[in-house]
Amino acid sequence: MQQQKQQQHDVEKQAGLEAASASGPGTGTGTTEQDRDHDHDQPAPRWATGEKSRPRSNWKLPSVKIKIRDHISEQDVVNFLCVLLNTASTVCIVFANKVIFTDPQFRQFQVGTAAWHFFATTLLLFAASRKPFSVFPAVRLPLKEVFPISVLFVGFLLFGNLSLALNDVSVYQLAKIMTTPTVVAVNFVLFRKRISAALLAAIVVSCLGVALTNMATGAVTSNPVGTYVAIVAFVTTAFYQIWIGKKVQDLDVTGPQLLLNQAPISVGLLLLLCPLTDTMPDLRSVEPAILATFVLSGVLAAGLNLSQFLIIGRTSAVTFNVVSNAKNVIIIVLGWYTVHRAPSWLDFMGVSLALGGAAAYSWLRK
């Protein structure tokens, strides 16, 4: 009997040593009776210790965590932050510009407002490319490569501001959703770029959702002149966005590097137009709140321009427009709140389609 107990003790001791060896140094499992009692009181899950035994374990949470971690890359995080910056900047600048253009003097200062936005963008990027920030290295690009996109850049904001001044927010957003199908059509006609039927369906659903939301307001027939300006605005915007992606690829630069070269040229073009189109406001007679909003709009425009270049450069113009449809819904919902309008069932359907289409597009692209 004594011999059998001794053999059993030796077997248990050997099993404990093997368990400690399999767990690795510093785990302290299976070494002494006291350690085993402590481990029994505070059991450590095997996924936390890195142990790979028990392939048939019923512990499901670790595998889910690993799967999520494997599918979220650094690029996904950066893209999400770019979308977040673009969404916040867009929502804020739409309502900031609406406040600015309530002043009759600033309503006659459209080009000058755009010039201020580009100038603020230039200052931001120049500071970001220099020490102590050094966010990205500055490069000098040939003028002939940058000038065409600068012209489109001027048209993009100039007609966009005119559309916002001549239309209410809902009509302005309704016209902007036409940028997405225009981008798809131009890409196909000029570059023979095709997209799958599933992606096209997601785009159509997203655009339809934003259209339904705007149609529910009954404001789509408000202003013929504003409608013509809005059409020119979204066509110009489509070409501008396509050329951003094309130049980023052709010149082998990043979005901020291209924008830093293009923004100063755009400022110069706008300043040339100012004497022909604008009336300089008397800043002494402008309300301080409107003047402060005008200054703030430059910062918002810098964030908007930078995030737009980043998103298009990292993904595509079509992806940027699908994201824009989702953020347009946010602007529309905020518009309901500002005018104290209760949303209808058509509004809810439109919001669901717009966000659902954008989510489906994002999922299908993966």
PyMOL commands that set and color helices and strands:
alter all, ss='L'
color gray80, all
select helices_A, chain A and resi 2-23+33-41+46-49+61-71+74-100+104-107+110-128+143-166+169-176+179-191+197-215+224-251+255-277+283-285+288-314+317-339+345-365
alter helices_A, ss='H'
color red, helices_A
deselect
rebuild
show_as cartoon
